[in-house]
Amino acid sequence: MKDNRNSDSGGIKEEINKIPEKGPFRRDYWRSPLRGPWFASFMSLLLLIVIPIVFITGLIDHVAWNPDLGGNNNRTPDMGILGFLTGIEWPTRPIWLYRLTEGMHVVLGIALLPLVLGKLWAIMPSLYKWPLADSLAHALERISLLFVIGGIFFQIFTGLFYIQNFIILHNVKFNQLHFYGNWIFIGGLVLHVLVKFPVMIDGLKNRDTSEELSKSRDETEPEPEEEGRLVSTDPAEPTISRRGAIAMVGGGALTLMGLAVGQTLGKKWSRMAILSPRAQTLPGNGPNDFRVNKTAEYAGITPEMAGPDWRLELVGRTTRRLSRDELLAMPQYTSSLPIACLEGWSTGNQNWEGVRLRDLAKLAGMPDAGKVLFESMEEKDSAARESYMRHNQIQDPLSLLALRVNGADLSMDHGFPARTIVPATPGNRNTKWVYRITFMEEA
């Protein structure tokens, strides 16, 4: 009888030995003459310019929530080595600060997609190098690349799905997924850059960038062969120049920016915001016809809850209950401020009218309150039910408990009977349908 005890192991070894000769593992499988160290390094350079901006503006967005005040302000409790940022006092000026930083974070985050795809295309042959790791440095590079590629796609698509409203994801869960996913991505990126940065510099030095970007398709030739497997051993005729390929990638990024940037530029540009449906301006030209993140109906606010029996409970060293008419009888001020939301969209400046927060702090017997808690009648979203703000936000003369907007009473969707509006503060921290304000000592 034939002995088959070693046939399985022998077959597996034989198949493993054949891997370098199969499909994409063959070096001559990849035939584009554009690939090479210079092209891959140039795409890396573009990413290293854009990614830090997206990362930093994301951290700024986190700081803007005043997470160290606790409660629903802190949706991502552990910031790791950057935990010290949570204690930074978020400024109220310039009034467009959060509108700018969050708009940049979302728009540039979306624009990353073509750049990432371009970089992935440029290095694709090296991903099929066999053996998968032939040294410790190569193994670290592979591991870092796994986190970088997986992390960047996770960040882009969770963010895109969130602003598109493709998935119904609770704000807290999205913040946690997006924030902690970012740490995984950044950890992999730092490791990858440490390993590959010298390679990128060498790749850029090997060819003159201005000369390479000036070459036509007919002048495009393969780069010299190298150990990284990026250069084809059997290159095809070029169908586009490297300049053209980079223009396609850059054009894709600019196109996505164009489809998203309208969400930040205001009413006249909102129709361009195809990638942010919640940024679309409401039809009509009435005083309340500007964007909302959620309607009163969605939040569970009924006309009865906001009716004549509504009272604002003001808590400090004294406690008072004020009707809307009593609030309207107090000195009224106007602040011209935008709303800028976590999803990246914002409105133009609206003229809000109401009572200054610092006047309410005095009325509660705490003119120098260290922080304040706003509570909403909202029932469905616990994360939006409470919001803390700092001393500087209370004291800013533009910070209001708004009762009217653009010369008319607030609509139900915009927070009637009363809402907060504070300069440079994330939109969903400007609590709508307020029923209680509690002033506290400094945290």
KELO-31831 format. One record per residue (C-alpha): residue in one letter; x, y, z. Coordinates in steps of 0.2 Angstrom, whole numbers, plus 5000, padded with zeros to 4 digits. Each point is the difference from the previous one (the first is absolute). Layout:
BEGIN
AXYZ ...
! end
This chain:
BEGIN
M500050005000 K500650184995 D500650105015 N499150174999 R500550075018 N501050144993 S499050044984 D499050145009 S501550095007 G500949974984 G498650074990 I499950155011 K501850044999 E499949984981 E498650124999 I500950135011 N501549984989 K499050044985 I499250165007 P501450124993 E499549934982 K498150035002 G499050154994 P500450175010 F501449925009 R501050004983 R501050164998 D499550004981 Y498250005004 W500050195004 R500450084984 S499750195002 P501550104996 L499550145012 R500349905016 G501650025009 P500950085015 W499750184995 F498249984996 A499649915016 S501150135010 F499150144992 M498349935005 S500649975018 L500650185000 L498250064996 L499349895014 L501250065012 I499550184997 V498149975001 I499949875014 P500850105014 I498750144996 V498649885001 F500749935016 I500350175009 T498350074995 G499249845007 L500950035017 I499450184999 D498249944998 H500249895015 V500750145011 A498650114994 W498849895010 N500850045017 P500149825004 D500850035017 L498450075006 G499249835000 G498349934996 N499549994982 N501450124995 N501349865002 R499549874987 T501849934998 P500649985018 D501849954996 M501150114990 G501649915004 I501650104999 L499050154994 G498850005016 F500750175005 L499150084986 T498349975008 G500450145013 I500350134987 E498750155001 W499250004983 P499950184994 T498450094994 R501050114988 P500150014985 I498249954999 W500349904984 L501449895008 Y499149845002 R499150034983 L501750004992 T500949865009 E498649884999 G499650044982 M501849974996 H500049845009 V498549934991 V500450074982 L501849955000 G499649835008 I498849974985 A501450064988 L501249875007 L499149864991 P500850024983 L501750045007 V499949835010 L499449914985 G501450074989 K501349955013 L499349835002 W500149984981 A501850065000 I500649875012 M498849864995 P501449884993 S501050015017 L498549945009 Y500249834991 K501949985003 W500449835006 P500549955013 L498850125009 A501450055012 D501849964998 S500750105015 L499450085016 A500050174992 H498949934985 A498849925013 L499850165009 E499750094984 R498749874995 I499150015017 S500050194999 L499350004983 L498649895005 F499550135014 V500350144988 I498949944986 G498649925010 G500050165012 I499950134986 F498649914991 F499149985017 Q500250185004 I499450064983 F498549894998 T499350025018 G500250194998 L499250004983 F498649885005 Y499650115015 I499950164991 Q499049924986 N498849935013 F500149834991 I500149915017 I499050055016 L501550015012 H499850075017 N501150165002 V501049925015 K500349844991 F500650094984 N501250115010 Q500749855009 L500249904984 H500850144990 F501150075014 Y500749835006 G500149944982 N501150154997 W501249955013 I500249834992 F500350094984 I501250135006 G501049865010 G500249904984 L500550164990 V501350065012 L500849825000 H499950004981 V500850174998 L501449965011 V500449854989 K499750074983 F500450195002 P501849984994 V499449894986 M498750144995 I501450135000 D501249904990 G498549974987 L499750184998 K501950044998 N500249874987 R499150104987 D499750194998 T498250045004 S499850154989 E500749914986 E499049845003 L498450115001 S500450084983 K500149844990 S498749954988 R499349834997 D501349964986 E501450065011 T499549885015 E501149865002 P500249875014 E501050035015 P501649895003 E499649835008 E500250005019 E499849875014 G498350075005 R499149914985 L499150164995 V500850014983 S499349884987 T501249884992 D498949994985 P499350184998 A498650044988 E500050164990 P499450155010 T498250054997 I500250165011 S501450095007 R500550015019 R499450184999 G498349944993 A499949875014 I500350125014 A498850124992 M498749875000 V500349965018 G500050195005 G498550034989 G499049875009 A500550075017 L499550184994 T498349934993 L499649925017 M500550165008 G498850104989 L498649885004 A500350025018 V500650185003 G498350084996 Q499549945018 T501150125008 L499850154988 G498250045004 K498450014992 K500550064982 W501249854999 S498949865009 R499449934984 M501849944996 A500049905016 I499549844992 L501049905012 S499250085015 P498149994999 R499750075017 A500950164994 Q498750044987 T499050165003 L498249995003 P498850064987 G499350185003 N500750165005 G499250025018 P501050055015 N500049825006 D500449924983 F501849955003 R500849835004 V499649895015 N500849845006 K498449925007 T498250065000 A498950025015 E499049854995 Y501649894999 A500550065017 G498349965008 I499550185003 T498250035000 P499050174999 E499449965017 M501749995007 A500550174993 G498350085004 P499550135012 D500449895015 W501849994996 R501250085012 L501850025001 E500849945016 L501550105005 V501149925013 G501550085009 R500150075018 T498150044997 T498749904990 R498850094989 R498749954987 L499750124986 S498750004986 R500450054983 D499250165002 E501050045015 L501649964990 L499450114986 A499850145013 M501849995005 P501350114990 Q500149924982 Y501649994990 T500449954982 S501549894995 S500449964982 L500749825000 P500049854989 I499649825005 A501449874997 C499749825002 L501049845003 E499549944983 G501050144992 W498550114994 S499750175006 T498850154997 G500450184996 N499950125014 Q498250015008 N499450155010 W499549925017 E499150105013 G499949965019 V500750015017 R501850005003 L500649855010 R501150115012 D498450095004 L499149845004 A501549955011 K499850165010 L498249965002 A500449835007 G501250085012 M501649944992 P500750144989 D501749915000 A499449824997 G501449894994 K498849894989 V498249984995 L498949854996 F498750024987 E498649875000 S498849964986 M498249934999 E500749894986 E499549825003 K500849894987 D501850055000 S500849995017 A501650074994 A499150164995 R499050025016 E501450085010 S501450114996 Y501450095010 M500850164996 R501550105008 H500250165009 N500650094985 Q498549944990 I498850075013 Q500950175001 D500150034981 P498850144996 L499449914984 S499549845010 L498150005001 L498549905006 A499250044983 L498150034999 R499950074982 V500949994984 N500150114985 G498650115007 A498849865004 D499649875014 L501149854999 S499149864991 M499749835009 D501449924989 H501250145005 G499749985019 F498450095005 P499750065013 A501950035004 R501749944995 T501850045003 I501150084987 V501950025004 P501350064988 A501349884993 T499149855009 P499449844991 G498250014995 N499449855010 R500850085015 N498850154998 T498649915008 K498250024993 W498449995010 V500850055016 Y499049985016 R501350015013 I501750105002 T501149965015 F501550115004 M501449925010 E501650045009 E501649984990 A500449824996 
! end
